[in-house]
C-alpha cells in the first residue's frame, strides 16, 4: 500500500470467547478500506488489570498485537476500530473494566499525537507485558517511539504473561 503509515494495534478481551473475538477483530480490521494487515502476533494470556491493580478473581485476558499499513488518518482509524469493538459487543461502562474487545492504537508511524480522545504512542504501552510480549514475538526488531527497542522493554516484565496454547 503506497504512502501508507505503519501502525501497531493491541487487541484484547476477557469476556465471551476472547480467542475467537481476536480472530474476528483481526478479520474485521483486514476488511477495512485503506487498511492492510501485515501480521498478527501469537496470543498471550494475563491476569486482569483493574484500576486498583491485578485482580485474579476476574477472567484472564487474552491479547495480541496486529501490524497494519493504513491510509486512514489517526482519528478516522480510531473511529473505525471503535466500531469493530462495538460490533464485537464492547460496552464502555467503566475504565479498565472487563470487556469483549479492546483495540488500542499503540503506534501510528513515528507520530506523537496528544488529543483528548487519542494519545500515540499509547502512554502505557511501554509498561504492559500484554502489549510488548506479543509485539516482540511478531517483530523482534520493533521500536516503541520515545521508549526504545521492544526487546529491551520486554525483559523485566515478560513473565507477567504466558503464551496461549
Secondary structure as a PSIPRED ss2 file (coil, helix, strand):
# PSIPRED VFORMAT (PSIPRED V4.0)

   1 X C   1.000  0.000  0.000
   2 X C   1.000  0.000  0.000
   3 X C   1.000  0.000  0.000
   4 X C   1.000  0.000  0.000
   5 X E   0.000  0.000  1.000
   6 X E   0.000  0.000  1.000
   7 X E   0.000  0.000  1.000
   8 X E   0.000  0.000  1.000
   9 X E   0.000  0.000  1.000
  10 X E   0.000  0.000  1.000
  11 X E   0.000  0.000  1.000
  12 X E   0.000  0.000  1.000
  13 X E   0.000  0.000  1.000
  14 X C   1.000  0.000  0.000
  15 X C   1.000  0.000  0.000
  16 X C   1.000  0.000  0.000
  17 X C   1.000  0.000  0.000
  18 X H   0.000  1.000  0.000
  19 X H   0.000  1.000  0.000
  20 X H   0.000  1.000  0.000
  21 X H   0.000  1.000  0.000
  22 X H   0.000  1.000  0.000
  23 X H   0.000  1.000  0.000
  24 X H   0.000  1.000  0.000
  25 X H   0.000  1.000  0.000
  26 X H   0.000  1.000  0.000
  27 X H   0.000  1.000  0.000
  28 X H   0.000  1.000  0.000
  29 X H   0.000  1.000  0.000
  30 X H   0.000  1.000  0.000
  31 X C   1.000  0.000  0.000
  32 X C   1.000  0.000  0.000
  33 X C   1.000  0.000  0.000
  34 X C   1.000  0.000  0.000
  35 X E   0.000  0.000  1.000
  36 X E   0.000  0.000  1.000
  37 X E   0.000  0.000  1.000
  38 X E   0.000  0.000  1.000
  39 X E   0.000  0.000  1.000
  40 X E   0.000  0.000  1.000
  41 X C   1.000  0.000  0.000
  42 X C   1.000  0.000  0.000
  43 X C   1.000  0.000  0.000
  44 X E   0.000  0.000  1.000
  45 X E   0.000  0.000  1.000
  46 X E   0.000  0.000  1.000
  47 X C   1.000  0.000  0.000
  48 X E   0.000  0.000  1.000
  49 X E   0.000  0.000  1.000
  50 X E   0.000  0.000  1.000
  51 X C   1.000  0.000  0.000
  52 X C   1.000  0.000  0.000
  53 X E   0.000  0.000  1.000
  54 X E   0.000  0.000  1.000
  55 X E   0.000  0.000  1.000
  56 X C   1.000  0.000  0.000
  57 X C   1.000  0.000  0.000
  58 X C   1.000  0.000  0.000
  59 X C   1.000  0.000  0.000
  60 X C   1.000  0.000  0.000
  61 X E   0.000  0.000  1.000
  62 X E   0.000  0.000  1.000
  63 X E   0.000  0.000  1.000
  64 X E   0.000  0.000  1.000
  65 X E   0.000  0.000  1.000
  66 X E   0.000  0.000  1.000
  67 X E   0.000  0.000  1.000
  68 X E   0.000  0.000  1.000
  69 X E   0.000  0.000  1.000
  70 X E   0.000  0.000  1.000
  71 X C   1.000  0.000  0.000
  72 X C   1.000  0.000  0.000
  73 X C   1.000  0.000  0.000
  74 X H   0.000  1.000  0.000
  75 X H   0.000  1.000  0.000
  76 X H   0.000  1.000  0.000
  77 X H   0.000  1.000  0.000
  78 X H   0.000  1.000  0.000
  79 X H   0.000  1.000  0.000
  80 X H   0.000  1.000  0.000
  81 X H   0.000  1.000  0.000
  82 X H   0.000  1.000  0.000
  83 X H   0.000  1.000  0.000
  84 X H   0.000  1.000  0.000
  85 X H   0.000  1.000  0.000
  86 X H   0.000  1.000  0.000
  87 X H   0.000  1.000  0.000
  88 X C   1.000  0.000  0.000
  89 X C   1.000  0.000  0.000
  90 X C   1.000  0.000  0.000
  91 X C   1.000  0.000  0.000
  92 X C   1.000  0.000  0.000
  93 X C   1.000  0.000  0.000
  94 X C   1.000  0.000  0.000
  95 X C   1.000  0.000  0.000
  96 X C   1.000  0.000  0.000
  97 X C   1.000  0.000  0.000
  98 X C   1.000  0.000  0.000
  99 X C   1.000  0.000  0.000
 100 X C   1.000  0.000  0.000
 101 X C   1.000  0.000  0.000
 102 X E   0.000  0.000  1.000
 103 X E   0.000  0.000  1.000
 104 X E   0.000  0.000  1.000
 105 X E   0.000  0.000  1.000
 106 X E   0.000  0.000  1.000
 107 X E   0.000  0.000  1.000
 108 X E   0.000  0.000  1.000
 109 X C   1.000  0.000  0.000
 110 X C   1.000  0.000  0.000
 111 X C   1.000  0.000  0.000
 112 X C   1.000  0.000  0.000
 113 X E   0.000  0.000  1.000
 114 X E   0.000  0.000  1.000
 115 X C   1.000  0.000  0.000
 116 X C   1.000  0.000  0.000
 117 X C   1.000  0.000  0.000
 118 X C   1.000  0.000  0.000
 119 X E   0.000  0.000  1.000
 120 X E   0.000  0.000  1.000
 121 X C   1.000  0.000  0.000
 122 X C   1.000  0.000  0.000
 123 X C   1.000  0.000  0.000
 124 X C   1.000  0.000  0.000
 125 X H   0.000  1.000  0.000
 126 X H   0.000  1.000  0.000
 127 X H   0.000  1.000  0.000
 128 X C   1.000  0.000  0.000
 129 X H   0.000  1.000  0.000
 130 X H   0.000  1.000  0.000
 131 X H   0.000  1.000  0.000
 132 X H   0.000  1.000  0.000
 133 X H   0.000  1.000  0.000
 134 X H   0.000  1.000  0.000
 135 X H   0.000  1.000  0.000
 136 X H   0.000  1.000  0.000
 137 X H   0.000  1.000  0.000
 138 X H   0.000  1.000  0.000
 139 X C   1.000  0.000  0.000
 140 X C   1.000  0.000  0.000
 141 X C   1.000  0.000  0.000
 142 X C   1.000  0.000  0.000
 143 X E   0.000  0.000  1.000
 144 X E   0.000  0.000  1.000
 145 X C   1.000  0.000  0.000
 146 X C   1.000  0.000  0.000
 147 X C   1.000  0.000  0.000
 148 X E   0.000  0.000  1.000
 149 X E   0.000  0.000  1.000
 150 X H   0.000  1.000  0.000
 151 X H   0.000  1.000  0.000
 152 X H   0.000  1.000  0.000
 153 X H   0.000  1.000  0.000
 154 X H   0.000  1.000  0.000
 155 X C   1.000  0.000  0.000
 156 X C   1.000  0.000  0.000
 157 X C   1.000  0.000  0.000
 158 X H   0.000  1.000  0.000
 159 X H   0.000  1.000  0.000
 160 X H   0.000  1.000  0.000
 161 X C   1.000  0.000  0.000
 162 X E   0.000  0.000  1.000
 163 X E   0.000  0.000  1.000
 164 X C   1.000  0.000  0.000
 165 X C   1.000  0.000  0.000
